[in-house]
Amino acid sequence: MNLFVLDSDERNVTLELVRRLSSRRAPETQQCDTKDVEFNIQPDMQRNGDFNVTLKMQNTSSETRNIDVHLNVLSCRYTGISTSELKDTFSALKLEPQESMCVRGAWKRK
């Protein structure tokens, strides 16, 4: 499951909203012509403020794929303006043909 289709109206509207409401620039992403890696993100917000996220990736091709994953968690006001950065992680991953992998992040309320 992809969150957005590249160059779709929904994706462009969401990116514009992020640009207008946050004090941070949307990260640069490299576009890819192939569509053989599937992504599924599963957020889990707890009532106590703890936040968990799982990003599942599935390489459906017969070739190895290199993937850069950048997870950034911000605390925001109701207006969308960020107040603090809670977590910022980066991983460079290699997915072999037909391999699936999960990246998990957990942030505890202080």
N, C-alpha and C positions, 0 to 999 in steps of 0.2 A: 504494500500500500504506500503510495507516494502522497506526501502532504499536499503538494502542488504540482501541476503540470508546468513545465518550463514555459515562460513567456505567456502564461495564461492571465486573463484579466484579474482573477481572484488573487493570484500570487502578486501581481503588480500593485493592486489596491492594498494588500496587506503590507508589502514592503514600504509603500508610501506612508501608510499609517504609522509604522514603526519609526520612519524617519521624522515625521512630524511630532510624535509624542515622546520620543526619547532624546536624551542628550548624547546618545552614542550613534555612531555610524553603523549601518548594516555591514557585516563583514563581506569582503570581496570573495566571490566564489567563482571557481573555474567551471564553465559549462562543458558538458560532455555530450557527444553525439549519440553514444550508445545508451540503451535503456535496459541493461541486463543486470543491474544491481537493484534489488528492492529494499526499501527502507520502511520501517514501522516504528514510530515513537509512541511510548506508553508512559504518560506522566501519572504521578500518584501523589496528591496533596493530602496531608493528614490534618485533622482538626487542630492538633497542637502546633502546627506550623512547619512540621518536618516535610520535606519534599524529596521524592524519589523519581527518577526518570530512567527508562530503559530504551535504548535504541537498538533495534534488531535489524541486521543487514543480511541479505541472502544474495550470493552471487549465482545467477542463473545461467551464466555463460560457460564456455569451455576454456576460457582464458583467465589468468590471474588478474585481479584488479587491485590497485592501490587506492586507499581511501583515507582522506584526512578528516578527522572528526573533531569539531570544536564545540564544546558545551560551555555555555555561559549562563549563569543564573544571577539575576539582579533582583533587588528589592525595589518595588515601585510604589509610588503614591497612587491613589485612585485616579489621578489625572494621567497616569502613564509615565510620569517623569521619574527616572531612576534615582534612588536615594543612596544605594550602596551596592557594591558588587559582592555577592556571596561566594561565588565559585567561578573559576575560569580554568578549563582544562583543554588540552589538545592531545590527540593521539594520531599517529600515523600507522595505519593498519594495512595488512596484506590479506586479501581474501582469495583463497585458491578456488579453482573451478568447482562449482556446486557447493561451496562451503557457506555456512551461516555462522554469524558471530553476534554477540551482544555486548554493548557497552553500557555499564550501569553507573549512575551517579546518585549519591544520597547526601542531603544537606540537612543538618539538625538545627532546630531553632535554638538560639542561645538564650 
